[in-house]
């Protein structure tokens, strides 16, 4: 093999290695971007869950208040019925 041929082979190998490196680098950048998008989505979902938990707590208090009111009315109706 001549020196010129050996140099040409080295350049081809270097070009192949560079191409592989660039492909892998691009793939990693895409994965990092996707991870950032997913992290943002998780944050948004966490916020939504927190808001829903607040709403559920408020609704639970409303249910308890309405249950107490219904019980009070039921007690009044029971008291207003004549004794047998």
URKACOR-V79122 format. One record per residue. N is the residue number from 1. RES is the residue in one small letter. SS is DSSP state (H for helix, E for strand, - for the rest). PSI is psi in radians with two decimals (NA if undefined). OMEGA is omega in degrees with one decimal (* if undefined). Layout:
n:N res:RES ss:SS psi:PSI omega:OMEGA
n:N res:RES ss:SS psi:PSI omega:OMEGA
This chain:
n:1 res:x ss:- psi:2.42 omega:-178.8
n:2 res:x ss:- psi:2.88 omega:-179.6
n:3 res:x ss:H psi:-0.65 omega:179.7
n:4 res:x ss:H psi:-0.73 omega:179.1
n:5 res:x ss:H psi:-0.71 omega:179.2
n:6 res:x ss:H psi:-0.70 omega:178.4
n:7 res:x ss:H psi:-0.71 omega:179.3
n:8 res:x ss:H psi:-0.73 omega:178.0
n:9 res:x ss:H psi:-0.71 omega:179.4
n:10 res:x ss:H psi:-0.74 omega:178.5
n:11 res:x ss:H psi:-0.71 omega:179.0
n:12 res:x ss:H psi:-0.76 omega:178.3
n:13 res:x ss:H psi:-0.78 omega:177.9
n:14 res:x ss:H psi:-0.70 omega:178.7
n:15 res:x ss:H psi:-0.73 omega:178.4
n:16 res:x ss:H psi:-0.77 omega:179.2
n:17 res:x ss:H psi:-0.72 omega:178.3
n:18 res:x ss:H psi:-0.77 omega:178.7
n:19 res:x ss:H psi:-0.76 omega:178.9
n:20 res:x ss:H psi:-0.74 omega:178.2
n:21 res:x ss:H psi:-0.80 omega:-178.6
n:22 res:x ss:H psi:-0.69 omega:177.3
n:23 res:x ss:H psi:-0.79 omega:-179.3
n:24 res:x ss:H psi:-0.71 omega:178.4
n:25 res:x ss:H psi:-0.76 omega:178.2
n:26 res:x ss:H psi:-0.76 omega:-179.6
n:27 res:x ss:H psi:-0.74 omega:179.9
n:28 res:x ss:H psi:-0.73 omega:177.9
n:29 res:x ss:H psi:-0.70 omega:178.3
n:30 res:x ss:H psi:-0.71 omega:178.5
n:31 res:x ss:H psi:-0.73 omega:178.8
n:32 res:x ss:H psi:-0.72 omega:178.0
n:33 res:x ss:H psi:-0.76 omega:179.5
n:34 res:x ss:H psi:-0.69 omega:178.2
n:35 res:x ss:H psi:-0.69 omega:178.0
n:36 res:x ss:H psi:-0.73 omega:177.6
n:37 res:x ss:H psi:-0.74 omega:-180.0
n:38 res:x ss:H psi:-0.67 omega:178.1
n:39 res:x ss:H psi:-0.70 omega:177.8
n:40 res:x ss:H psi:-0.70 omega:179.1
n:41 res:x ss:H psi:-0.73 omega:178.1
n:42 res:x ss:H psi:-0.74 omega:178.9
n:43 res:x ss:H psi:-0.75 omega:179.0
n:44 res:x ss:H psi:-0.74 omega:179.1
n:45 res:x ss:H psi:-0.70 omega:176.8
n:46 res:x ss:H psi:-0.73 omega:179.1
n:47 res:x ss:H psi:-0.74 omega:179.0
n:48 res:x ss:H psi:-0.76 omega:179.2
n:49 res:x ss:H psi:-0.73 omega:179.8
n:50 res:x ss:H psi:-0.75 omega:178.1
n:51 res:x ss:H psi:-0.73 omega:179.9
n:52 res:x ss:H psi:-0.65 omega:178.0
n:53 res:x ss:H psi:-0.66 omega:176.9
n:54 res:x ss:H psi:-0.77 omega:179.5
n:55 res:x ss:H psi:-0.75 omega:179.7
n:56 res:x ss:H psi:-0.73 omega:179.3
n:57 res:x ss:H psi:-0.74 omega:178.0
n:58 res:x ss:H psi:-0.76 omega:-179.5
n:59 res:x ss:H psi:-0.63 omega:177.8
n:60 res:x ss:H psi:-0.72 omega:177.4
n:61 res:x ss:H psi:-0.70 omega:178.4
n:62 res:x ss:H psi:-0.72 omega:178.8
n:63 res:x ss:H psi:-0.77 omega:179.5
n:64 res:x ss:H psi:-0.72 omega:179.2
n:65 res:x ss:H psi:-0.75 omega:179.0
n:66 res:x ss:H psi:-0.66 omega:177.8
n:67 res:x ss:H psi:-0.73 omega:178.5
n:68 res:x ss:H psi:-0.72 omega:179.1
n:69 res:x ss:H psi:-0.75 omega:178.4
n:70 res:x ss:H psi:-0.72 omega:179.0
n:71 res:x ss:H psi:-0.71 omega:179.4
n:72 res:x ss:H psi:-0.79 omega:178.1
n:73 res:x ss:H psi:-0.73 omega:179.1
n:74 res:x ss:H psi:-0.73 omega:178.2
n:75 res:x ss:H psi:-0.72 omega:179.5
n:76 res:x ss:H psi:-0.70 omega:178.6
n:77 res:x ss:H psi:-0.72 omega:-179.4
n:78 res:x ss:H psi:-0.67 omega:-179.6
n:79 res:x ss:H psi:-0.51 omega:-177.3
n:80 res:x ss:H psi:-0.23 omega:177.6
n:81 res:x ss:- psi:2.43 omega:178.1
n:82 res:x ss:- psi:2.56 omega:178.6
n:83 res:x ss:- psi:2.53 omega:-178.4
n:84 res:x ss:- psi:NA omega:*
